[in-house]
Amino acid sequence: MTVHARLPRRLGLPGAVVIGIGSMVGAGVFTALGLAAERAGTLLLAALALAGVVAWINATSTAQLAAVHPTSGGAYTFGRRQLGEWAGFLAGWGFVTGKSASIAAMAYTFALYVVPAASSSDTDWTARWVAVAAVVLLTGVNLLGITRTVQATVAIVVPVVLILAAVIVAGFLSPGLDAGPPTPGARAPDAVVPKPELWGVLQAAGLLFFAFAGYARIATLGEEVRSPRRTIPRAVFGALAFTLVLYVLLATALQQILGVDGLATSAAPVRDAVAVLFGADWIWLAVLGAALASLGSMLNLVAGLSRTGLAMAREGDLPRALATVSARTSVPWVAQVAAAAVVVLLVLLTDVLTVVGFSSFGVLVYYAVANLAAFTLTERVVRAPRWLNLTGALLCLVLASTLPWVSVLVMLGVFAVGLAGRAMVVWRRGRR
């Protein structure tokens, strides 16, 4: 094993685009559209457009920064180099804590899809152990190297996109059914479409924004991208454009299939749409898509989490042992295993379906720092006005303000603990 080794540049444009799409087209799209419709009602597409605009602005900042600083760590590295050590730590801490919770929630969501539903505690633990097995399996894939990660992502993403494409085409070809969810999984069967309000659109956009957040994974893996000044911007915008078009088509098709009321009350709109279009015997198709999407998101999130841990360890903001890189596979294997261990503990010891909301605040802080860092760049690889970076930071804060206060307060506490810990480490170093 070697320590502090540079990661080889093995990721080309197609692989980088696949990583971005695989990170975005995750389990969230199978549930987030229904949750967003519950808040935005007939203005769902407006909320989706707002989320897409925020994502595009953030992508512009991310692409600018990653082209200038093509190394591991994403916004942690960007913030540290452009704004200072404390800003970088704030972004990195927000990413590693928030995304650890997200991975745990995705793993448990995957398990709930593949484990038969029941109310017994035994089944709950069965689901948890299935989630642990998924984390271990995907960690093993990532330990084989970035090339294997890309290959596994292709194997996962292609079936998911084909399933969603089948729903979209069938939805556009079908008459307006205006039907509510055909299964008993609706959140509130008697609910009506909410009146369009600005606050509801903002809340819906906040929920939908995180379905776009995966493009940052390309920047996090920037040290492994070939010709980064050209490849990273193209990969970021290519993956985001593909995903945005897919989401718009899917949201429109789901409204056509279920009606606005049905979509707003559906806990699993893709599943319900499959039942309406093809019959209950084909629900397994939506379950397969959601399960694969969960695995795809987890696969790339675990890879991104380990690279951020590697970058923070190199600078001493996390234990330096996490900077150990395998000489055979060029993977930060200690950071990879450590990230998996944290996620496994979250799966086994916490109610991960409730803590997932906490990660939203951390991710928005992460992107706010990235936008402010991009504002300070003197070298503008991606042509965009500076005011766009400030707009992105402001929009991140606006969306963060729409989150439940419990989530905000808990994550503020997590940030306080992290900053206090770093202050203590810096103080001890100063005394030596």
MARBA-49633 format. One record per residue (C-alpha): residue number from 1; residue in one letter; x, z, y. Coordinates in Angstrom, 2 decimals, decimal comma, always signed. Example, Ala and Ser with C-alpha at 12.3 -4.5 7.8 and 13.67 -1.06 7.14 Angstrom:
<drenfis>
  num  residuo        x        z        y
    1        A   +12,30    +7,80    -4,50
    2        S   +13,67    +7,14    -1,06
</drenfis>
This chain:
<drenfis>
  num  residuo        x        z        y
    1        M    +0,00    +0,00    +0,00
    2        T    +1,12    -0,61    +3,56
    3        V    +0,10    +1,27    +6,66
    4        H    -0,73    -0,29   +10,05
    5        A    -0,43    -3,80    +8,57
    6        R    -2,13    -6,64   +10,40
    7        L    -5,03    -8,27    +8,59
    8        P    -4,44   -11,97    +7,74
    9        R    -6,62   -14,62    +9,42
   10        R    -8,60   -16,06    +6,52
   11        L   -12,05   -16,45    +8,12
   12        G   -12,95   -19,93    +9,42
   13        L   -15,98   -21,05   +11,43
   14        P   -18,40   -21,48    +8,48
   15        G   -17,48   -18,07    +7,06
   16        A   -17,81   -16,37   +10,43
   17        V   -21,26   -17,92   +10,99
   18        V   -22,36   -16,77    +7,52
   19        I   -21,19   -13,23    +8,27
   20        G   -23,22   -13,24   +11,49
   21        I   -26,38   -14,62    +9,90
   22        G   -26,06   -12,29    +6,91
   23        S   -25,79    -9,30    +9,23
   24        M   -28,84   -10,29   +11,32
   25        V   -31,27   -11,64    +8,72
   26        G   -31,60    -8,24    +7,08
   27        A   -34,35    -5,96    +5,86
   28        G   -35,49    -5,34    +9,45
   29        V   -37,15    -8,75    +9,77
   30        F   -39,42    -7,86    +6,82
   31        T   -40,84    -4,84    +8,70
   32        A   -39,84    -4,97   +12,39
   33        L   -42,23    -7,80   +13,32
   34        G   -45,22    -5,71   +12,27
   35        L   -43,99    -2,64   +14,15
   36        A   -43,33    -4,76   +17,24
   37        A   -46,77    -6,41   +17,05
   38        E   -48,34    -2,95   +16,92
   39        R   -46,89    -2,28   +20,37
   40        A   -46,91    -5,71   +22,02
   41        G   -50,09    -7,17   +20,53
   42        T   -50,66   -10,73   +21,71
   43        L   -47,39   -10,57   +23,69
   44        L   -45,25   -10,33   +20,54
   45        L   -43,46   -13,60   +21,29
   46        A   -42,72   -12,33   +24,81
   47        A   -41,14    -9,21   +23,32
   48        L   -39,18   -11,37   +20,89
   49        A   -38,01   -13,54   +23,78
   50        L   -36,89   -10,46   +25,74
   51        A   -34,99    -9,12   +22,73
   52        G   -33,43   -12,55   +22,28
   53        V   -32,36   -12,70   +25,94
   54        V   -30,73    -9,26   +25,73
   55        A   -29,02   -10,28   +22,51
   56        W   -27,80   -13,54   +24,07
   57        I   -26,36   -11,73   +27,10
   58        N   -24,65    -9,21   +24,84
   59        A   -23,38   -12,04   +22,65
   60        T   -21,85   -13,70   +25,72
   61        S   -19,97   -10,50   +26,57
   62        T   -18,95    -9,97   +22,94
   63        A   -17,68   -13,55   +22,57
   64        Q   -15,69   -13,30   +25,83
   65        L   -14,05   -10,07   +24,75
   66        A   -13,37   -11,08   +21,15
   67        A   -11,74   -14,35   +22,23
   68        V    -9,37   -12,45   +24,56
   69        H    -8,85    -9,49   +22,17
   70        P    -9,09   -10,99   +18,65
   71        T    -8,43    -7,81   +16,69
   72        S   -10,33    -5,31   +14,58
   73        G   -12,61    -2,74   +16,15
   74        G   -15,13    -4,64   +18,26
   75        A   -16,38    -2,76   +21,31
   76        Y   -14,06    +0,18   +20,51
   77        T   -11,03    -2,02   +21,09
   78        F   -12,65    -3,87   +24,00
   79        G   -13,63    -0,67   +25,79
   80        R   -10,25    +0,92   +25,20
   81        R    -8,28    -2,04   +26,55
   82        Q   -10,53    -2,88   +29,48
   83        L   -12,02    +0,49   +30,54
   84        G    -9,73    +3,14   +29,11
   85        E    -9,37    +5,37   +26,07
   86        W   -12,48    +7,46   +26,64
   87        A   -14,80    +4,48   +27,09
   88        G   -13,38    +2,94   +23,92
   89        F   -13,91    +6,15   +21,99
   90        L   -17,50    +6,38   +23,24
   91        A   -18,24    +2,89   +21,90
   92        G   -16,42    +3,45   +18,62
   93        W   -18,05    +6,82   +17,99
   94        G   -21,46    +5,35   +18,71
   95        F   -20,81    +2,57   +16,22
   96        V   -19,44    +4,62   +13,32
   97        T   -22,10    +7,34   +13,57
   98        G   -25,05    +5,08   +14,29
   99        K   -24,17    +2,43   +11,74
  100        S   -23,49    +5,01    +9,02
  101        A   -27,10    +6,12    +9,39
  102        S   -28,27    +2,51    +9,42
  103        I   -26,45    +1,68    +6,18
  104        A   -27,91    +4,77    +4,50
  105        A   -31,39    +3,78    +5,59
  106        M   -30,91    +0,20    +4,39
  107        A   -29,65    +1,42    +1,03
  108        Y   -32,69    +3,65    +0,63
  109        T   -35,00    +0,85    +1,76
  110        F   -33,49    -1,39    -0,91
  111        A   -34,07    +1,32    -3,51
  112        L   -37,71    +1,77    -2,49
  113        Y   -38,29    -1,95    -3,06
  114        V   -36,77    -2,00    -6,54
  115        V   -37,94    +1,42    -7,82
  116        P   -41,64    +1,62    -8,78
  117        A   -43,56    +3,55    -6,11
  118        A   -44,63    +7,08    -7,04
  119        S   -45,05   +10,38    -5,29
  120        S   -43,00   +12,52    -7,67
  121        S   -39,72   +14,06    -6,62
  122        D   -38,10   +12,54    -9,74
  123        T   -38,86    +9,06    -8,46
  124        D   -37,46    +9,96    -5,06
  125        W   -34,20   +10,99    -6,64
  126        T   -34,22    +7,88    -8,79
  127        A   -34,49    +5,83    -5,59
  128        R   -31,65    +7,80    -4,01
  129        W   -29,35    +7,20    -6,97
  130        V   -30,24    +3,50    -6,94
  131        A   -29,30    +3,50    -3,24
  132        V   -25,98    +5,18    -4,06
  133        A   -25,32    +2,55    -6,74
  134        A   -25,97    -0,22    -4,19
  135        V   -23,49    +1,34    -1,74
  136        V   -20,83    +1,65    -4,45
  137        L   -21,39    -1,93    -5,63
  138        L   -21,14    -3,46    -2,15
  139        T   -18,10    -1,35    -1,33
  140        G   -16,47    -2,74    -4,46
  141        V   -17,22    -6,30    -3,30
  142        N   -15,70    -5,62    +0,12
  143        L   -12,60    -4,10    -1,48
  144        L   -11,92    -7,50    -3,10
  145        G   -11,23    -9,02    +0,32
  146        I   -12,96   -10,84    +3,17
  147        T   -13,19   -14,10    +1,18
  148        R   -15,24   -12,39    -1,53
  149        T   -17,41   -10,79    +1,16
  150        V   -18,24   -14,22    +2,57
  151        Q   -19,00   -15,61    -0,90
  152        A   -21,32   -12,70    -1,69
  153        T   -23,04   -13,09    +1,68
  154        V   -23,76   -16,77    +0,97
  155        A   -25,22   -15,85    -2,43
  156        I   -27,51   -13,32    -0,73
  157        V   -28,47   -15,15    +2,48
  158        V   -29,44   -18,51    +0,99
  159        P   -32,32   -17,15    -1,15
  160        V   -33,55   -14,95    +1,73
  161        V   -33,67   -17,88    +4,17
  162        L   -35,41   -20,06    +1,56
  163        I   -38,08   -17,40    +1,00
  164        L   -38,68   -17,03    +4,73
  165        A   -38,73   -20,83    +5,13
  166        A   -41,40   -21,09    +2,40
  167        V   -43,56   -18,55    +4,26
  168        I   -43,04   -20,39    +7,58
  169        V   -43,93   -23,84    +6,21
  170        A   -46,94   -22,56    +4,26
  171        G   -48,08   -20,59    +7,30
  172        F   -48,00   -23,59    +9,62
  173        L   -49,81   -25,73    +7,05
  174        S   -52,51   -23,13    +6,37
  175        P   -55,67   -22,70    +8,46
  176        G   -55,91   -19,64   +10,69
  177        L   -56,97   -16,97    +8,22
  178        D   -57,22   -14,15   +10,76
  179        A   -57,05   -11,76    +7,84
  180        G   -55,78    -8,25    +7,84
  181        P   -53,33    -7,01    +5,22
  182        P   -54,69    -7,69    +1,73
  183        T   -52,97    -4,66    +0,26
  184        P   -53,50    -0,94    +0,95
  185        G   -50,11    -0,63    +2,67
  186        A   -51,36    -1,01    +6,23
  187        R   -50,52    +1,71    +8,73
  188        A   -53,97    +1,81   +10,28
  189        P   -56,61    -0,55    +8,84
  190        D   -59,07    +0,06   +11,68
  191        A   -56,53    -0,55   +14,45
  192        V   -57,17    -3,25   +17,01
  193        V   -54,73    -5,35   +18,96
  194        P   -53,32    -3,22   +21,78
  195        K   -53,86    -4,35   +25,33
  196        P   -50,75    -6,16   +26,54
  197        E   -48,72    -3,76   +28,66
  198        L   -45,19    -3,90   +30,01
  199        W   -44,22    -0,65   +28,29
  200        G   -45,47    -1,95   +24,95
  201        V   -43,48    -5,16   +25,36
  202        L   -40,34    -3,16   +26,19
  203        Q   -40,82    -0,91   +23,15
  204        A   -41,36    -3,94   +20,93
  205        A   -38,27    -5,62   +22,36
  206        G   -36,28    -2,47   +21,64
  207        L   -37,37    -2,58   +18,00
  208        L   -36,69    -6,29   +17,65
  209        F   -33,30    -6,17   +19,40
  210        F   -31,65    -4,55   +16,42
  211        A   -32,70    -7,44   +14,21
  212        F   -30,22    -9,49   +16,30
  213        A   -27,37    -6,99   +16,44
  214        G   -25,36    -8,45   +13,54
  215        Y   -23,48   -11,04   +15,61
  216        A   -21,14    -8,25   +16,71
  217        R   -19,87    -8,10   +13,14
  218        I   -17,96   -11,32   +13,86
  219        A   -16,17    -9,61   +16,74
  220        T   -15,50    -6,51   +14,64
  221        L   -13,71    -8,74   +12,12
  222        G   -11,93   -10,66   +14,90
  223        E    -8,47    -9,89   +13,54
  224        E    -9,32   -11,91   +10,41
  225        V   -10,71   -15,03   +12,17
  226        R    -8,64   -18,22   +12,40
  227        S    -8,26   -19,81   +15,86
  228        P   -10,24   -16,92   +17,38
  229        R   -10,48   -18,30   +20,94
  230        R   -12,49   -21,25   +19,65
  231        T   -14,01   -19,90   +16,44
  232        I   -15,45   -16,57   +17,61
  233        P   -17,61   -17,87   +20,51
  234        R   -18,91   -20,75   +18,38
  235        A   -19,67   -18,46   +15,45
  236        V   -21,40   -15,84   +17,60
  237        F   -23,67   -18,30   +19,41
  238        G   -24,27   -20,41   +16,30
  239        A   -25,37   -17,44   +14,19
  240        L   -27,53   -16,03   +16,99
  241        A   -29,22   -19,39   +17,73
  242        F   -30,07   -19,92   +14,05
  243        T   -31,50   -16,41   +13,74
  244        L   -33,51   -16,61   +16,97
  245        V   -35,18   -19,88   +15,91
  246        L   -35,91   -18,42   +12,46
  247        Y   -37,51   -15,30   +13,96
  248        V   -39,67   -17,25   +16,43
  249        L   -40,95   -19,52   +13,67
  250        L   -41,57   -16,56   +11,36
  251        A   -43,42   -14,53   +14,02
  252        T   -45,62   -17,52   +14,85
  253        A   -46,35   -18,19   +11,17
  254        L   -47,21   -14,55   +10,47
  255        Q   -49,66   -14,51   +13,38
  256        Q   -51,21   -17,67   +11,95
  257        I   -51,47   -16,20    +8,44
  258        L   -52,51   -12,59    +9,13
  259        G   -53,99   -12,87   +12,60
  260        V   -52,70   -10,70   +15,44
  261        D   -54,71    -7,68   +14,23
  262        G   -53,45    -8,07   +10,69
  263        L   -49,82    -8,38   +11,76
  264        A   -50,13    -5,34   +14,07
  265        T   -51,42    -3,15   +11,21
  266        S   -49,17    -4,42    +8,43
  267        A   -46,37    -2,19    +7,17
  268        A   -44,82    -5,16    +5,31
  269        P   -46,00    -8,39    +6,97
  270        V   -43,93   -10,82    +4,89
  271        R   -45,24    -9,24    +1,69
  272        D   -48,82    -9,41    +2,96
  273        A   -48,37   -13,01    +4,09
  274        V   -47,11   -13,99    +0,62
  275        A   -50,17   -12,30    -0,93
  276        V   -52,52   -14,23    +1,37
  277        L   -50,78   -17,57    +0,87
  278        F   -49,89   -17,49    -2,81
  279        G   -51,82   -14,56    -4,30
  280        A   -50,88   -11,02    -5,32
  281        D   -48,96   -12,27    -8,35
  282        W   -46,32   -13,68    -5,98
  283        I   -45,64   -10,46    -4,05
  284        W   -42,44   -10,12    -6,07
  285        L   -41,08   -13,02    -3,99
  286        A   -41,29   -10,98    -0,77
  287        V   -39,90    -7,92    -2,57
  288        L   -36,94   -10,00    -3,77
  289        G   -36,34   -11,31    -0,25
  290        A   -36,45    -7,85    +1,30
  291        A   -34,17    -6,38    -1,37
  292        L   -31,61    -9,17    -0,96
  293        A   -31,79    -8,93    +2,83
  294        S   -31,08    -5,20    +2,62
  295        L   -28,03    -5,88    +0,46
  296        G   -26,77    -8,59    +2,83
  297        S   -27,00    -6,36    +5,88
  298        M   -25,33    -3,48    +4,06
  299        L   -22,52    -5,69    +2,78
  300        N   -21,49    -6,81    +6,24
  301        L   -22,16    -3,48    +7,94
  302        V   -19,87    -1,67    +5,52
  303        A   -17,17    -4,27    +6,24
  304        G   -17,62    -3,86   +10,01
  305        L   -17,66    -0,07    +9,78
  306        S   -14,35    +0,00    +7,92
  307        R   -12,71    -2,30   +10,51
  308        T   -13,83    -0,08   +13,37
  309        G   -12,52    +2,94   +11,46
  310        L    -9,22    +1,07   +10,99
  311        A    -8,93    +0,38   +14,73
  312        M    -9,76    +3,96   +15,69
  313        A    -7,25    +5,32   +13,16
  314        R    -4,50    +3,07   +14,53
  315        E    -4,95    +4,72   +17,93
  316        G    -5,28    +8,25   +16,53
  317        D    -8,99    +8,64   +17,37
  318        L    -9,70    +9,07   +13,65
  319        P    -7,32   +10,32   +10,91
  320        R    -4,41    +7,90   +10,70
  321        A    -4,74    +7,62    +6,92
  322        L    -7,77    +5,39    +7,56
  323        A    -5,37    +2,72    +8,86
  324        T    -3,96    +2,15    +5,36
  325        V    -4,28    -1,51    +4,33
  326        S    -4,03    -2,82    +0,78
  327        A    -0,98    -5,05    +0,29
  328        R    -2,82    -7,04    -2,39
  329        T    -6,23    -7,70    -0,82
  330        S    -5,45    -7,05    +2,88
  331        V    -8,44    -4,69    +3,11
  332        P    -8,44    -1,33    +4,97
  333        W    -9,35    +0,33    +1,69
  334        V    -9,11    +3,98    +2,78
  335        A   -11,47    +3,37    +5,71
  336        Q   -13,74    +1,36    +3,36
  337        V   -13,95    +4,17    +0,79
  338        A   -14,35    +6,85    +3,48
  339        A   -17,23    +4,94    +5,08
  340        A   -18,93    +4,59    +1,70
  341        A   -18,50    +8,31    +1,01
  342        V   -20,17    +9,23    +4,32
  343        V   -23,07    +6,87    +3,60
  344        V   -23,52    +8,30    +0,09
  345        L   -23,68   +11,82    +1,52
  346        L   -26,33   +10,71    +4,02
  347        V   -28,37    +9,11    +1,25
  348        L   -28,24   +12,22    -0,94
  349        L   -28,53   +14,97    +1,69
  350        T   -30,76   +13,61    +4,47
  351        D   -34,11   +11,98    +5,02
  352        V   -32,55    +8,67    +5,92
  353        L   -35,86    +7,03    +6,84
  354        T   -36,12    +9,35    +9,84
  355        V   -32,47    +9,34   +10,97
  356        V   -32,39    +5,56   +11,24
  357        G   -33,97    +5,85   +14,68
  358        F   -30,94    +7,83   +15,85
  359        S   -28,67    +4,84   +15,29
  360        S   -30,55    +2,77   +17,86
  361        F   -29,26    +4,86   +20,75
  362        G   -25,69    +4,68   +19,48
  363        V   -25,80    +0,89   +19,16
  364        L   -27,17    +0,44   +22,68
  365        V   -24,36    +2,61   +24,05
  366        Y   -21,94    +0,45   +22,05
  367        Y   -23,25    -2,74   +23,66
  368        A   -23,45    -1,20   +27,14
  369        V   -19,71    -0,44   +26,94
  370        A   -19,04    -3,98   +25,71
  371        N   -20,90    -5,48   +28,68
  372        L   -19,02    -3,30   +31,17
  373        A   -15,73    -4,20   +29,50
  374        A   -16,55    -7,90   +29,74
  375        F   -17,28    -7,48   +33,47
  376        T   -13,66    -6,42   +34,03
  377        L   -12,13    -9,46   +32,28
  378        T    -9,99   -11,68   +34,48
  379        E    -9,72   -14,35   +31,78
  380        R   -13,16   -15,91   +31,23
  381        V   -12,95   -17,84   +27,95
  382        V   -16,74   -18,21   +27,81
  383        R   -18,16   -19,56   +31,06
  384        A   -20,68   -17,04   +32,36
  385        P   -21,09   -15,24   +35,70
  386        R   -19,96   -11,65   +35,95
  387        W   -23,39   -10,45   +37,03
  388        L   -24,64   -11,41   +33,57
  389        N   -22,43    -8,71   +32,06
  390        L   -23,87    -6,06   +34,39
  391        T   -27,38    -7,28   +33,60
  392        G   -26,67    -6,83   +29,91
  393        A   -25,47    -3,25   +30,41
  394        L   -28,56    -2,45   +32,48
  395        L   -30,93    -3,96   +29,91
  396        C   -29,26    -1,91   +27,16
  397        L   -29,95    +1,26   +29,13
  398        V   -33,55    +0,18   +29,78
  399        L   -34,18    -0,39   +26,07
  400        A   -32,48    +2,91   +25,24
  401        S   -34,91    +4,69   +27,57
  402        T   -37,84    +3,43   +25,46
  403        L   -36,59    +5,23   +22,34
  404        P   -38,24    +8,48   +21,17
  405        W   -36,84   +11,48   +23,00
  406        V   -35,93   +13,18   +19,72
  407        S   -33,66   +10,28   +18,81
  408        V   -32,09   +10,28   +22,27
  409        L   -31,44   +14,03   +22,29
  410        V   -29,99   +14,08   +18,76
  411        M   -27,60   +11,23   +19,50
  412        L   -26,58   +12,81   +22,81
  413        G   -25,64   +15,86   +20,75
  414        V   -23,65   +13,68   +18,33
  415        F   -21,81   +12,07   +21,25
  416        A   -21,09   +15,51   +22,73
  417        V   -19,58   +16,69   +19,44
  418        G   -17,41   +13,58   +19,18
  419        L   -16,17   +13,78   +22,77
  420        A   -15,46   +17,51   +22,45
  421        G   -13,50   +16,88   +19,25
  422        R   -11,42   +14,18   +20,89
  423        A   -10,78   +16,41   +23,92
  424        M    -9,46   +19,11   +21,60
  425        V    -7,17   +16,63   +19,81
  426        V    -5,83   +15,31   +23,13
  427        W    -5,24   +18,88   +24,36
  428        R    -3,29   +19,78   +21,22
  429        R    -1,15   +16,66   +21,52
  430        G    -0,37   +17,57   +25,11
  431        R    +0,90   +21,00   +24,07
  432        R    +3,37   +19,61   +21,54
</drenfis>
